């Protein structure tokens, strides 16, 4: 997997109040229209530009295989708001289980779209013990928003 096929987890951490219309439009195109929604994204130049434009409202970084597996298992939803199961994955994709799907997503071979009927947005809860900093500041200024790298895994585990 090269630099352009990097898989990132993007989580919206700020709400809809006083958002500029062009940024709100970008967040809606990323399918991050509401607070605490997450998506697994395969980075391309156009997606990188969208993420950069919405950097003050989201946090993103490289998710580990363990986090992707937990995200699919606990927060993956199918039509009718049912939970994602191994049998659903086996029936609607070429993968035999959620674990195999998570491994394929981590390596860049698969995407959430490969499972027919799986919703691309994961609804998370607010993080246990809160955010470590103010949501209106970037990560470099002691805040929350922006690029986190591998530290996204600890935040995601607290939100799943």
C-alpha positions as CSV (number, residue, x, y, z in Angstrom):
1,X,0.0,0.0,0.0
2,X,1.5,3.3,-1.0
3,X,1.0,6.8,0.4
4,X,-2.0,7.6,-1.8
5,X,-4.0,4.5,-0.6
6,X,-3.7,5.3,3.1
7,X,-6.8,4.4,5.2
8,X,-7.8,7.0,7.7
9,X,-10.5,7.2,10.3
10,X,-12.2,10.6,10.3
11,X,-14.4,11.6,13.3
12,X,-16.5,14.8,13.5
13,X,-15.9,16.4,16.9
14,X,-17.6,19.8,16.6
15,X,-21.3,20.5,16.0
16,X,-23.3,22.6,13.5
17,X,-23.5,25.9,15.2
18,X,-21.8,28.8,13.3
19,X,-20.3,26.6,10.6
20,X,-19.6,28.4,7.3
21,X,-21.9,27.1,4.5
22,X,-19.0,25.9,2.3
23,X,-17.4,24.0,5.2
24,X,-20.8,22.5,6.1
25,X,-21.2,21.4,2.5
26,X,-17.8,19.7,2.6
27,X,-18.6,17.9,5.8
28,X,-21.9,16.7,4.3
29,X,-20.0,15.4,1.2
30,X,-17.7,13.5,3.5
31,X,-20.9,12.1,5.2
32,X,-19.9,13.6,8.5
33,X,-23.0,15.8,8.9
34,X,-23.5,15.3,12.6
35,X,-21.5,15.3,15.8
36,X,-19.6,12.0,16.7
37,X,-20.0,10.4,13.3
38,X,-17.0,8.5,11.9
39,X,-16.0,7.2,8.5
40,X,-13.2,5.1,7.1
41,X,-11.7,6.9,4.1
42,X,-9.2,5.8,1.5
43,X,-7.1,9.0,1.0
44,X,-6.9,10.5,-2.5
45,X,-5.9,14.0,-3.5
46,X,-9.5,15.2,-3.6
47,X,-10.4,13.7,-0.3
48,X,-7.2,15.1,1.2
49,X,-8.3,18.6,0.1
50,X,-11.8,18.1,1.6
51,X,-10.2,16.9,4.9
52,X,-7.9,19.9,5.0
53,X,-10.8,22.3,4.4
54,X,-12.8,20.7,7.3
55,X,-9.8,20.4,9.6
56,X,-11.3,22.6,12.3
57,X,-14.3,20.3,12.8
58,X,-12.9,16.8,12.5
59,X,-10.1,14.7,13.8
60,X,-8.4,12.1,11.6
61,X,-5.5,9.6,11.6
62,X,-4.4,6.1,10.7
63,X,-6.6,3.5,12.3
64,X,-5.2,0.2,13.5
65,X,-6.7,-3.2,12.6
66,X,-8.0,-3.7,16.1
67,X,-9.9,-0.4,16.0
68,X,-11.3,-1.1,12.6
69,X,-12.5,-4.5,13.7
70,X,-14.1,-3.1,16.9
71,X,-15.7,-0.3,14.9
72,X,-17.3,-2.8,12.4
73,X,-18.3,-5.2,15.2
74,X,-19.9,-2.7,17.6
75,X,-20.9,0.2,15.4
76,X,-21.4,-1.3,12.0
77,X,-25.1,-1.0,10.9
78,X,-27.1,-2.7,8.2
79,X,-30.6,-1.7,6.8
80,X,-33.2,-1.6,9.5
81,X,-30.5,-0.4,12.0
82,X,-29.4,-4.0,12.7
83,X,-25.9,-4.8,13.9
84,X,-23.3,-6.1,11.4
85,X,-22.8,-9.9,11.8
86,X,-20.5,-12.5,10.4
87,X,-23.4,-14.1,8.5
88,X,-24.4,-10.7,6.9
89,X,-20.8,-10.1,5.8
90,X,-20.5,-13.7,4.4
91,X,-23.8,-13.4,2.5
92,X,-23.2,-9.9,1.0
93,X,-19.5,-9.9,0.3
94,X,-16.6,-12.1,-0.6
95,X,-15.3,-12.1,3.0
96,X,-16.0,-14.8,5.5
97,X,-16.2,-12.8,8.7
98,X,-15.9,-9.3,10.2
99,X,-12.3,-10.0,11.2
100,X,-11.4,-10.9,7.6
101,X,-13.1,-7.8,6.3
102,X,-11.3,-5.6,8.9
103,X,-7.9,-7.1,7.9
104,X,-8.7,-6.4,4.2
105,X,-9.7,-2.8,5.0
106,X,-6.5,-2.3,7.0
107,X,-4.3,-3.6,4.2
108,X,-6.2,-1.4,1.6
109,X,-7.6,-4.3,-0.4
110,X,-11.2,-3.6,0.6
111,X,-13.5,-0.8,1.5
112,X,-16.8,-0.5,3.5
113,X,-18.6,-0.3,0.2
114,X,-17.6,-3.9,-0.6
115,X,-20.2,-5.2,1.8
116,X,-23.6,-4.5,0.1
117,X,-26.0,-2.8,2.5
118,X,-23.4,-1.8,5.1
119,X,-23.9,1.8,6.1
120,X,-20.7,3.9,5.5
121,X,-21.2,6.1,8.6
122,X,-20.5,4.9,12.1
123,X,-22.4,6.6,14.9
124,X,-20.2,6.9,18.0
125,X,-20.7,8.1,21.6
126,X,-18.9,11.0,23.2
127,X,-15.5,9.8,24.5
128,X,-15.3,8.3,28.0
129,X,-13.6,10.8,30.3
130,X,-14.1,13.5,27.6
131,X,-11.8,15.1,25.1
132,X,-8.3,16.0,26.3
133,X,-8.4,19.7,25.4
134,X,-10.8,22.3,23.9
135,X,-12.6,21.4,20.7
136,X,-12.2,24.8,19.1
137,X,-8.4,24.5,19.0
138,X,-6.2,22.4,16.8
139,X,-4.0,19.5,18.1
140,X,-0.9,21.7,18.0
141,X,-2.4,24.3,20.3
142,X,-3.5,21.8,23.0
143,X,-6.9,21.2,21.4
144,X,-8.7,18.3,19.8
145,X,-9.2,18.9,16.1
146,X,-6.8,18.1,13.3
147,X,-4.4,15.3,12.3
148,X,-3.6,12.8,15.1
149,X,-1.7,10.0,13.4
150,X,-1.7,6.9,15.5
151,X,-3.3,8.7,18.5
152,X,-6.7,8.5,16.8
153,X,-6.8,4.8,18.0
154,X,-7.1,5.8,21.7
155,X,-9.8,8.4,21.0
156,X,-11.7,6.0,18.8
157,X,-11.6,3.2,21.4
158,X,-13.0,5.6,24.0
159,X,-15.8,6.5,21.6
160,X,-16.8,3.0,20.5
